[in-house]
Amino acid sequence: MSNFKNPRLILASTSVYRKELLGRLGIPFEVVSPKVDETPLAGETTQTLALRLAKTKAAAVASLNPEAWVIGSDQVADLCGAAIGKPGNFERALAQLQLMRGSIVTFHTALCLMRGDIETTVCIPTEVKFRNLKDDVLEAYLHAEEPYDCAGSAKSEAMGISLLEYIRSDDPTALIGLPLIALSGLLRDAGFLIPNSKERTE
């Protein structure tokens, strides 16, 4: 067992948050940008969108690396059936937080593990209740953290936690962007040894 070497693993993502999360498992992996169109389809639900994008990202990288296991993941925030994406700037982030304050938002975090014709997908929902905070508090938060690359404009792993009333999920890492509880199970089923003290991450 001490000489066991895990299969080749690729994270199909440009997210620094997913890279950091996957690194917690202590297994070597590569990072490749999937380069896919993330535009929602007409009539697509938020959960279906998250699952489709996770699979599309994995497939884009897996097609060029047929011998490797590839992880694709995507997250879509849902407010009353409407998708809340990454704001990109202060004005859109403030508008998002104003829209979500006092409301419950469901973050659908989808995961796909793929190699060749083998694929497994799961979607982990996280229910988040936002506090009903005044504009000056929301503005101060945005200036302090600048979470413009974060769906929903609030980083729960940092100062954004102060905007929330509660978080309900079966997997605490799902809200950050990669559900490690579900992923660990999928990787073990695929033949990975976690943890493996003889291997080191990048």
Accessible surface in RSA format (square Angstrom, percent):
REM  Atomic radii and reference values for relative SASA: ProtOr
REM  Chains: A
REM  Algorithm: Lee & Richards
REM  Probe-radius: 1.40
REM  Slices: 20
REM RES _ NUM      All-atoms   Total-Side   Main-Chain    Non-polar    All polar
REM                ABS   REL    ABS   REL    ABS   REL    ABS   REL    ABS   REL
RES MET A   1   174.25  90.2 121.23  80.2  53.03 126.3 122.49 104.1  51.76  68.6
RES SER A   2    65.31  55.2  53.07  70.8  12.23  28.2  35.88  76.4  29.43  41.2
RES ASN A   3   145.43 100.3 117.56 113.6  27.88  67.1  38.99  93.8 106.44 102.9
RES PHE A   4    71.45  35.7  58.72  36.4  12.73  33.1  66.85  40.5   4.60  13.2
RES LYS A   5   168.71  82.3 149.68  91.8  19.02  45.3  92.36  83.1  76.35  81.3
RES ASN A   6    10.65   7.3   1.87   1.8   8.78  21.1   1.87   4.5   8.78   8.5
RES PRO A   7    43.54  31.7  27.18  24.8  16.36  59.5  39.70  32.8   3.83  23.8
RES ARG A   8    90.64  38.1  73.94  37.7  16.70  39.8  46.43  63.4  44.21  26.8
RES LEU A   9     2.37   1.3   0.00   0.0   2.37   5.9   0.00   0.0   2.37   6.4
RES ILE A  10     0.00   0.0   0.00   0.0   0.00   0.0   0.00   0.0   0.00   0.0
RES LEU A  11     0.31   0.2   0.31   0.2   0.00   0.0   0.31   0.2   0.00   0.0
RES ALA A  12     0.00   0.0   0.00   0.0   0.00   0.0   0.00   0.0   0.00   0.0
RES SER A  13     4.78   4.0   2.07   2.8   2.72   6.3   2.78   5.9   2.01   2.8
RES THR A  14   106.93  76.1  75.92  77.0  31.01  73.9  50.59  68.0  56.34  85.2
RES SER A  15    23.41  19.8  11.75  15.7  11.66  26.9  17.02  36.3   6.39   8.9
RES VAL A  16   101.99  67.1  94.83  85.8   7.16  17.3  96.11  83.5   5.88  16.0
RES TYR A  17    51.83  24.2  50.17  28.5   1.66   4.3  47.06  35.4   4.77   5.9
RES ARG A  18    21.27   8.9  21.27  10.8   0.00   0.0   1.53   2.1  19.74  12.0
RES LYS A  19    97.03  47.3  95.53  58.6   1.50   3.6  41.39  37.3  55.64  59.3
RES GLU A  20    94.78  54.4  82.64  62.5  12.15  28.9  62.02 120.0  32.77  26.8
RES LEU A  21     0.00   0.0   0.00   0.0   0.00   0.0   0.00   0.0   0.00   0.0
RES LEU A  22     0.00   0.0   0.00   0.0   0.00   0.0   0.00   0.0   0.00   0.0
RES GLY A  23    26.82  33.1   0.00   N/A  26.82  33.1  14.87  40.8  11.94  26.7
RES ARG A  24   132.36  55.6  93.79  47.8  38.57  91.8  48.25  65.9  84.11  51.0
RES LEU A  25    23.12  12.9  17.54  12.5   5.58  14.0  20.72  14.6   2.40   6.5
RES GLY A  26    28.87  35.6   0.00   N/A  28.87  35.6  25.47  69.9   3.40   7.6
RES ILE A  27     0.32   0.2   0.32   0.2   0.00   0.0   0.32   0.2   0.00   0.0
RES PRO A  28    46.97  34.2  43.18  39.4   3.79  13.8  43.31  35.8   3.66  22.7
RES PHE A  29    10.10   5.1   4.91   3.0   5.19  13.5   8.33   5.1   1.77   5.1
RES GLU A  30    61.20  35.1  61.10  46.2   0.10   0.2  31.29  60.5  29.91  24.4
RES VAL A  31    57.78  38.0  30.09  27.2  27.69  66.7  30.09  26.1  27.69  75.1
RES VAL A  32    53.66  35.3  49.71  45.0   3.95   9.5  53.66  46.6   0.00   0.0
RES SER A  33    42.96  36.3  28.40  37.9  14.56  33.5  19.71  42.0  23.25  32.6
RES PRO A  34    15.00  10.9   8.37   7.6   6.63  24.1   8.87   7.3   6.12  38.1
RES LYS A  35   177.15  86.4 139.08  85.3  38.08  90.7 119.81 107.8  57.34  61.1
RES VAL A  36    34.17  22.5   6.83   6.2  27.33  65.9  14.04  12.2  20.13  54.6
RES ASP A  37   108.19  75.8  86.17  85.8  22.02  52.1  45.88 108.0  62.31  62.1
RES GLU A  38    85.52  49.1  71.98  54.5  13.54  32.2  24.72  47.8  60.80  49.6
RES THR A  39    85.46  60.8  76.74  77.8   8.72  20.8  57.26  76.9  28.20  42.6
RES PRO A  40    74.80  54.5  61.65  56.2  13.15  47.8  61.65  50.9  13.15  81.7
RES LEU A  41   103.71  57.8  95.92  68.6   7.79  19.6  98.47  69.2   5.24  14.1
RES ALA A  42   112.88 103.8  69.34 107.0  43.54  99.1  81.33 114.5  31.56  83.6
RES GLY A  43    84.89 104.7   0.00   N/A  84.89 104.7  45.91 126.0  38.98  87.3
RES GLU A  44    38.00  21.8   5.95   4.5  32.04  76.3  11.75  22.7  26.25  21.4
RES THR A  45    82.23  58.5  74.53  75.6   7.70  18.3  78.08 104.9   4.15   6.3
RES THR A  46     8.00   5.7   5.97   6.0   2.04   4.9   3.43   4.6   4.58   6.9
RES GLN A  47    82.58  46.2  82.40  60.2   0.18   0.4  12.88  27.4  69.70  52.9
RES THR A  48    69.32  49.3  68.05  69.0   1.27   3.0  44.37  59.6  24.95  37.7
RES LEU A  49    10.03   5.6  10.03   7.2   0.00   0.0  10.03   7.0   0.00   0.0
RES ALA A  50     0.00   0.0   0.00   0.0   0.00   0.0   0.00   0.0   0.00   0.0
RES LEU A  51    49.99  27.8  48.52  34.7   1.48   3.7  48.77  34.2   1.23   3.3
RES ARG A  52    62.48  26.2  55.37  28.2   7.11  16.9  44.51  60.8  17.97  10.9
RES LEU A  53     4.42   2.5   4.42   3.2   0.00   0.0   4.42   3.1   0.00   0.0
RES ALA A  54     0.02   0.0   0.02   0.0   0.00   0.0   0.02   0.0   0.00   0.0
RES LYS A  55    93.01  45.4  93.01  57.1   0.00   0.0  44.47  40.0  48.54  51.7
RES THR A  56    50.16  35.7  46.33  47.0   3.83   9.1  36.60  49.2  13.57  20.5
RES LYS A  57    13.96   6.8  13.96   8.6   0.00   0.0   2.51   2.3  11.45  12.2
RES ALA A  58     0.00   0.0   0.00   0.0   0.00   0.0   0.00   0.0   0.00   0.0
RES ALA A  59    39.92  36.7  36.04  55.6   3.87   8.8  36.93  52.0   2.99   7.9
RES ALA A  60    33.81  31.1  16.30  25.2  17.52  39.8  26.93  37.9   6.88  18.2
RES VAL A  61     3.34   2.2   2.26   2.1   1.07   2.6   3.34   2.9   0.00   0.0
RES ALA A  62     5.97   5.5   3.58   5.5   2.39   5.4   3.81   5.4   2.16   5.7
RES SER A  63    85.23  72.0  49.06  65.5  36.17  83.3  51.58 109.8  33.65  47.1
RES LEU A  64   144.34  80.4 118.02  84.4  26.31  66.1 121.72  85.5  22.62  60.9
RES ASN A  65    23.32  16.1  22.39  21.6   0.93   2.2   0.86   2.1  22.45  21.7
RES PRO A  66    89.91  65.5  80.59  73.5   9.32  33.9  81.02  66.9   8.90  55.3
RES GLU A  67    98.60  56.6  80.57  61.0  18.03  42.9  71.26 137.8  27.33  22.3
RES ALA A  68     0.02   0.0   0.00   0.0   0.02   0.0   0.00   0.0   0.02   0.1
RES TRP A  69    16.07   6.4  16.07   7.8   0.00   0.0  15.46   8.2   0.61   1.0
RES VAL A  70     0.00   0.0   0.00   0.0   0.00   0.0   0.00   0.0   0.00   0.0
RES ILE A  71     0.00   0.0   0.00   0.0   0.00   0.0   0.00   0.0   0.00   0.0
RES GLY A  72     0.00   0.0   0.00   N/A   0.00   0.0   0.00   0.0   0.00   0.0
RES SER A  73     0.31   0.3   0.05   0.1   0.26   0.6   0.05   0.1   0.26   0.4
RES ASP A  74     8.53   6.0   8.53   8.5   0.00   0.0   0.00   0.0   8.53   8.5
RES GLN A  75    32.46  18.2  16.92  12.4  15.54  37.0   5.05  10.8  27.41  20.8
RES VAL A  76    10.38   6.8   8.71   7.9   1.66   4.0  10.38   9.0   0.00   0.0
RES ALA A  77     0.00   0.0   0.00   0.0   0.00   0.0   0.00   0.0   0.00   0.0
RES ASP A  78    24.20  17.0  22.08  22.0   2.13   5.0   2.31   5.4  21.89  21.8
RES LEU A  79    15.74   8.8  13.63   9.7   2.12   5.3  13.63   9.6   2.12   5.7
RES CYS A  80   128.21  97.0  79.75  89.0  48.46 113.9  45.39 115.0  82.82  89.3
RES GLY A  81    58.39  72.0   0.00   N/A  58.39  72.0  30.53  83.8  27.85  62.4
RES ALA A  82    56.13  51.6  49.48  76.4   6.65  15.1  55.94  78.8   0.19   0.5
RES ALA A  83    53.86  49.5  25.57  39.5  28.29  64.3  25.57  36.0  28.29  74.9
RES ILE A  84    12.93   7.4  10.75   8.0   2.18   5.2  12.49   9.0   0.44   1.2
RES GLY A  85    42.23  52.1   0.00   N/A  42.23  52.1  33.43  91.7   8.80  19.7
RES LYS A  86   136.61  66.6 110.52  67.8  26.09  62.1  65.46  58.9  71.15  75.8
RES PRO A  87     2.07   1.5   0.00   0.0   2.07   7.5   1.20   1.0   0.87   5.4
RES GLY A  88    48.94  60.4   0.00   N/A  48.94  60.4  24.06  66.0  24.88  55.7
RES ASN A  89    48.19  33.2  46.17  44.6   2.01   4.8  24.17  58.2  24.02  23.2
RES PHE A  90    47.06  23.5  44.90  27.8   2.17   5.6  44.90  27.2   2.17   6.2
RES GLU A  91   120.33  69.1 111.73  84.5   8.60  20.5  64.02 123.8  56.31  46.0
RES ARG A  92   138.09  58.0 135.44  69.0   2.65   6.3  61.31  83.8  76.78  46.5
RES ALA A  93     0.00   0.0   0.00   0.0   0.00   0.0   0.00   0.0   0.00   0.0
RES LEU A  94    24.65  13.7  24.65  17.6   0.00   0.0  24.65  17.3   0.00   0.0
RES ALA A  95    55.10  50.7  48.73  75.2   6.37  14.5  50.11  70.6   4.99  13.2
RES GLN A  96    23.99  13.4  22.72  16.6   1.27   3.0  13.38  28.5  10.61   8.0
RES LEU A  97     1.50   0.8   0.63   0.4   0.87   2.2   0.63   0.4   0.87   2.3
RES GLN A  98    60.60  33.9  49.41  36.1  11.19  26.6  12.53  26.7  48.06  36.5
RES LEU A  99   111.47  62.1  94.92  67.9  16.55  41.6 101.00  70.9  10.47  28.2
RES MET A 100     0.00   0.0   0.00   0.0   0.00   0.0   0.00   0.0   0.00   0.0
RES ARG A 101    72.87  30.6  59.55  30.4  13.32  31.7   9.45  12.9  63.42  38.4
RES GLY A 102    34.56  42.6   0.00   N/A  34.56  42.6  12.62  34.6  21.93  49.1
RES SER A 103    34.09  28.8  28.74  38.4   5.35  12.3  10.84  23.1  23.25  32.6
RES ILE A 104    82.22  46.8  66.92  49.9  15.30  36.9  66.92  48.2  15.30  41.5
RES VAL A 105     0.00   0.0   0.00   0.0   0.00   0.0   0.00   0.0   0.00   0.0
RES THR A 106    36.80  26.2  36.44  36.9   0.36   0.9  14.56  19.6  22.23  33.6
RES PHE A 107     8.88   4.4   8.88   5.5   0.00   0.0   8.88   5.4   0.00   0.0
RES HIS A 108    23.37  12.8  23.37  16.2   0.00   0.0  14.57  15.0   8.80  10.2
RES THR A 109     0.00   0.0   0.00   0.0   0.00   0.0   0.00   0.0   0.00   0.0
RES ALA A 110     0.00   0.0   0.00   0.0   0.00   0.0   0.00   0.0   0.00   0.0
RES LEU A 111     0.00   0.0   0.00   0.0   0.00   0.0   0.00   0.0   0.00   0.0
RES CYS A 112     0.00   0.0   0.00   0.0   0.00   0.0   0.00   0.0   0.00   0.0
RES LEU A 113     5.01   2.8   4.36   3.1   0.65   1.6   4.36   3.1   0.65   1.8
RES MET A 114    10.87   5.6  10.87   7.2   0.00   0.0   4.60   3.9   6.27   8.3
RES ARG A 115    83.49  35.1  81.63  41.6   1.86   4.4   6.34   8.7  77.15  46.8
RES GLY A 116    45.22  55.8   0.00   N/A  45.22  55.8  30.90  84.8  14.32  32.1
RES ASP A 117   151.99 106.5 116.66 116.1  35.32  83.5  41.19  96.9 110.79 110.5
RES ILE A 118    94.39  53.7  90.50  67.4   3.89   9.4  94.39  68.0   0.00   0.0
RES GLU A 119    73.42  42.2  49.43  37.4  23.99  57.1  19.77  38.2  53.65  43.8
RES THR A 120    59.35  42.2  55.28  56.0   4.08   9.7  32.55  43.7  26.81  40.5
RES THR A 121    56.27  40.0  34.42  34.9  21.84  52.1   4.87   6.5  51.40  77.7
RES VAL A 122    44.44  29.2  38.02  34.4   6.42  15.5  44.44  38.6   0.00   0.0
RES CYS A 123    25.14  19.0   3.12   3.5  22.02  51.8   2.53   6.4  22.61  24.4
RES ILE A 124    29.52  16.8  29.52  22.0   0.00   0.0  29.52  21.3   0.00   0.0
RES PRO A 125    76.77  56.0  71.51  65.2   5.26  19.1  71.62  59.1   5.15  32.0
RES THR A 126     0.23   0.2   0.22   0.2   0.01   0.0   0.23   0.3   0.00   0.0
RES GLU A 127    58.52  33.6  57.05  43.2   1.47   3.5  11.88  23.0  46.64  38.1
RES VAL A 128     1.21   0.8   1.21   1.1   0.00   0.0   1.21   1.1   0.00   0.0
RES LYS A 129    45.38  22.1  45.38  27.8   0.00   0.0   8.07   7.3  37.31  39.7
RES PHE A 130     5.38   2.7   5.17   3.2   0.21   0.5   5.17   3.1   0.21   0.6
RES ARG A 131   105.19  44.2 102.45  52.2   2.73   6.5  17.35  23.7  87.83  53.2
RES ASN A 132   122.75  84.7  92.34  89.2  30.42  73.2  20.39  49.1 102.37  98.9
RES LEU A 133    40.08  22.3  36.40  26.0   3.69   9.3  39.01  27.4   1.07   2.9
RES LYS A 134   159.80  78.0 154.09  94.5   5.71  13.6 101.20  91.1  58.61  62.4
RES ASP A 135    56.07  39.3  52.52  52.3   3.55   8.4  19.23  45.2  36.85  36.7
RES ASP A 136    95.90  67.2  86.19  85.8   9.70  22.9  42.52 100.1  53.38  53.2
RES VAL A 137    67.12  44.2  62.83  56.9   4.29  10.3  66.06  57.4   1.05   2.9
RES LEU A 138     4.15   2.3   4.15   3.0   0.00   0.0   4.15   2.9   0.00   0.0
RES GLU A 139    62.17  35.7  62.17  47.0   0.00   0.0   6.65  12.9  55.52  45.3
RES ALA A 140    61.87  56.9  49.43  76.3  12.45  28.3  56.60  79.7   5.27  14.0
RES TYR A 141    14.95   7.0   9.12   5.2   5.83  15.2  14.32  10.8   0.63   0.8
RES LEU A 142     0.00   0.0   0.00   0.0   0.00   0.0   0.00   0.0   0.00   0.0
RES HIS A 143   123.21  67.3 104.89  72.9  18.32  46.9  71.17  73.4  52.04  60.6
RES ALA A 144    64.95  59.7  27.62  42.6  37.33  84.9  38.66  54.4  26.29  69.7
RES GLU A 145    30.40  17.5  13.75  10.4  16.65  39.6   7.66  14.8  22.74  18.6
RES GLU A 146   108.69  62.4  96.43  73.0  12.26  29.2  14.76  28.5  93.93  76.7
RES PRO A 147     0.00   0.0   0.00   0.0   0.00   0.0   0.00   0.0   0.00   0.0
RES TYR A 148    46.05  21.5  42.86  24.4   3.18   8.3  38.92  29.2   7.13   8.8
RES ASP A 149    71.70  50.2  62.49  62.2   9.21  21.8  40.06  94.3  31.64  31.6
RES CYS A 150    24.48  18.5  20.61  23.0   3.87   9.1   4.41  11.2  20.07  21.6
RES ALA A 151    11.51  10.6   6.59  10.2   4.92  11.2   6.59   9.3   4.92  13.0
RES GLY A 152     0.43   0.5   0.00   N/A   0.43   0.5   0.43   1.2   0.00   0.0
RES SER A 153     0.00   0.0   0.00   0.0   0.00   0.0   0.00   0.0   0.00   0.0
RES ALA A 154    15.07  13.9   2.80   4.3  12.26  27.9   2.80   3.9  12.26  32.5
RES LYS A 155    33.71  16.4  32.74  20.1   0.97   2.3   6.67   6.0  27.04  28.8
RES SER A 156    17.99  15.2   7.81  10.4  10.18  23.5   3.04   6.5  14.96  21.0
RES GLU A 157    86.28  49.5  44.22  33.5  42.06 100.1  46.59  90.1  39.70  32.4
RES ALA A 158    40.61  37.3  24.55  37.9  16.06  36.5  37.69  53.1   2.92   7.7
RES MET A 159    94.64  49.0  88.15  58.3   6.49  15.4  62.01  52.7  32.62  43.2
RES GLY A 160     0.00   0.0   0.00   N/A   0.00   0.0   0.00   0.0   0.00   0.0
RES ILE A 161    88.50  50.4  83.50  62.2   5.00  12.0  83.50  60.1   5.00  13.6
RES SER A 162    70.78  59.8  53.09  70.9  17.69  40.8  50.79 108.2  19.99  28.0
RES LEU A 163     3.67   2.0   3.38   2.4   0.28   0.7   3.38   2.4   0.28   0.8
RES LEU A 164    11.26   6.3   5.08   3.6   6.18  15.5   5.08   3.6   6.18  16.6
RES GLU A 165    90.72  52.1  68.24  51.6  22.49  53.5  18.39  35.6  72.33  59.1
RES TYR A 166    53.63  25.0  44.15  25.1   9.47  24.7  47.78  35.9   5.85   7.2
RES ILE A 167    65.35  37.2  37.19  27.7  28.16  67.9  37.19  26.8  28.16  76.4
RES ARG A 168   144.00  60.5 135.41  69.0   8.59  20.5  51.37  70.2  92.63  56.1
RES SER A 169    43.34  36.6   2.23   3.0  41.11  94.7   9.07  19.3  34.27  48.0
RES ASP A 170   134.80  94.4 112.30 111.8  22.50  53.2  34.55  81.3 100.25 100.0
RES ASP A 171     3.16   2.2   3.03   3.0   0.13   0.3   2.77   6.5   0.39   0.4
RES PRO A 172   101.98  74.3  84.80  77.3  17.18  62.5  92.09  76.0   9.89  61.5
RES THR A 173    16.10  11.5  16.10  16.3   0.00   0.0  16.06  21.6   0.04   0.1
RES ALA A 174     0.00   0.0   0.00   0.0   0.00   0.0   0.00   0.0   0.00   0.0
RES LEU A 175    21.30  11.9  12.35   8.8   8.95  22.5  12.35   8.7   8.95  24.1
RES ILE A 176    36.87  21.0  21.25  15.8  15.62  37.6  24.08  17.3  12.79  34.7
RES GLY A 177     4.07   5.0   0.00   N/A   4.07   5.0   4.07  11.2   0.00   0.0
RES LEU A 178     0.00   0.0   0.00   0.0   0.00   0.0   0.00   0.0   0.00   0.0
RES PRO A 179     0.00   0.0   0.00   0.0   0.00   0.0   0.00   0.0   0.00   0.0
RES LEU A 180    15.13   8.4  14.44  10.3   0.70   1.7  14.63  10.3   0.50   1.3
RES ILE A 181   110.33  62.8  98.71  73.5  11.62  28.0 103.31  74.4   7.02  19.1
RES ALA A 182    24.01  22.1  10.53  16.2  13.49  30.7  21.47  30.2   2.55   6.7
RES LEU A 183     0.00   0.0   0.00   0.0   0.00   0.0   0.00   0.0   0.00   0.0
RES SER A 184    15.64  13.2  15.64  20.9   0.00   0.0   9.46  20.1   6.18   8.7
RES GLY A 185    31.66  39.0   0.00   N/A  31.66  39.0  30.96  85.0   0.70   1.6
RES LEU A 186    24.68  13.7  22.17  15.9   2.51   6.3  22.48  15.8   2.20   5.9
RES LEU A 187     0.00   0.0   0.00   0.0   0.00   0.0   0.00   0.0   0.00   0.0
RES ARG A 188   123.25  51.8 107.49  54.8  15.77  37.5  45.72  62.5  77.54  47.0
RES ASP A 189   128.27  89.8  89.76  89.3  38.50  91.0  31.94  75.2  96.32  96.1
RES ALA A 190    24.18  22.2   2.27   3.5  21.90  49.8  11.13  15.7  13.04  34.6
RES GLY A 191    41.26  50.9   0.00   N/A  41.26  50.9  33.71  92.5   7.55  16.9
RES PHE A 192     9.07   4.5   0.39   0.2   8.68  22.6   0.56   0.3   8.52  24.4
RES LEU A 193    48.90  27.2  47.18  33.8   1.71   4.3  48.86  34.3   0.03   0.1
RES ILE A 194    15.59   8.9   8.22   6.1   7.38  17.8   8.22   5.9   7.38  20.0
RES PRO A 195   108.09  78.8  98.57  89.9   9.52  34.6  98.57  81.4   9.52  59.2
RES ASN A 196     7.51   5.2   2.92   2.8   4.59  11.1   1.72   4.1   5.79   5.6
RES SER A 197    88.80  75.0  71.11  94.9  17.68  40.7  54.62 116.3  34.18  47.9
RES LYS A 198   137.97  67.3 106.92  65.6  31.05  73.9  52.14  46.9  85.84  91.4
RES GLU A 199    21.00  12.1  14.23  10.8   6.77  16.1  14.12  27.3   6.88   5.6
RES ARG A 200   175.46  73.7 160.58  81.9  14.89  35.4  79.64 108.8  95.83  58.1
RES THR A 201    49.03  34.9  29.72  30.1  19.31  46.0   4.64   6.2  44.39  67.1
RES GLU A 202   138.86  79.7  70.10  53.0  68.76 163.7  74.76 144.6  64.10  52.3
END  Absolute sums over single chains surface
CHAIN  1 A     9954.7       7700.1       2254.6       5669.9       4284.8
END  Absolute sums over all chains
TOTAL          9954.7       7700.1       2254.6       5669.9       4284.8
